[in-house]
Each structure stands twice: as C-alpha cells, then as structure tokens.
C-alpha cells in the first residue's frame, strides 16, 4: 500500500496530461521477497498504462514528487 501511495503522490503524474486518458491505471513494483528487502533492495517503480491496452500517445510524467 505504501508504494501505491508513493506512485500517486502529488507531482508524480501530470494530472492535466493524464485527463486525456480516462482509463489510466497506476501500478507499482518493488522487491518481491523479504530477503531482497533485507539485502537492501529498496527501489520501487511506478508504471502507468491504459486498461484497454491502447498506447499512451503523450507523456503523463509529472515534474517529480512535491511536498
């Protein structure tokens, strides 16, 4: 749940650009096992796609985390 919150935090997605895609989905990925976490793997990744499978034809990237 925490990674999902990070991927939807203000500044991550340009909400103005994202409005062009009413079916936009945000998913997150992070270390898959407790051992990976213990080994120091703390990176997480945010992925955006469309639920219908159509391509994104413009960037929806924000300027970076704010706050």
C-alpha positions in Angstrom: 0.0 0.0 0.0 2.8 2.4 0.7 4.4 2.0 -2.7 1.0 2.7 -4.4 0.7 5.9 -2.3 4.2 6.9 -3.5 3.3 6.4 -7.1 0.2 8.6 -6.8 1.8 11.3 -4.7 1.5 14.9 -6.0 4.0 15.6 -8.8 4.5 12.0 -9.9 1.8 12.2 -12.6 0.9 15.3 -14.6 -2.9 15.3 -13.8 -3.6 17.7 -16.7 -2.0 15.3 -19.2 -3.5 12.3 -17.5 -7.0 13.7 -18.0 -6.7 12.7 -21.7 -6.7 9.1 -20.6 -9.8 8.2 -18.6 -8.8 4.6 -18.4 -5.3 5.3 -17.0 -4.1 2.8 -14.4 -1.1 3.1 -12.0 0.7 0.0 -10.8 3.8 -0.3 -8.6 6.6 -2.8 -8.3 9.1 -3.3 -5.5 11.4 -6.0 -4.2 9.5 -9.3 -4.3 10.8 -11.0 -1.2 11.7 -10.3 2.4 15.3 -11.4 1.6 15.6 -8.9 -1.2 14.4 -6.2 1.2 16.9 -7.4 3.8 19.6 -7.3 1.1 19.0 -3.6 0.7 16.9 -3.5 -2.4 14.7 -0.5 -1.7 13.9 0.7 -5.3 10.3 0.8 -6.4 8.9 1.5 -9.9 5.7 3.1 -11.0 4.1 2.0 -14.2 1.2 3.7 -16.0 -0.9 2.1 -18.7 -4.4 2.1 -20.1 -6.9 -0.6 -19.0 -8.0 -1.1 -22.6 -4.4 -1.7 -23.8 -4.3 1.3 -26.1 -1.0 3.2 -26.2 -0.2 6.4 -24.4 0.5 8.9 -27.1 1.9 11.6 -24.8 3.8 11.7 -21.6 1.9 11.8 -18.3 5.1 12.2 -16.2 5.0 14.8 -13.6 7.8 17.1 -12.6 8.7 15.0 -9.6 7.5 14.5 -6.0 6.3 17.6 -4.2 5.9 18.2 -0.5 
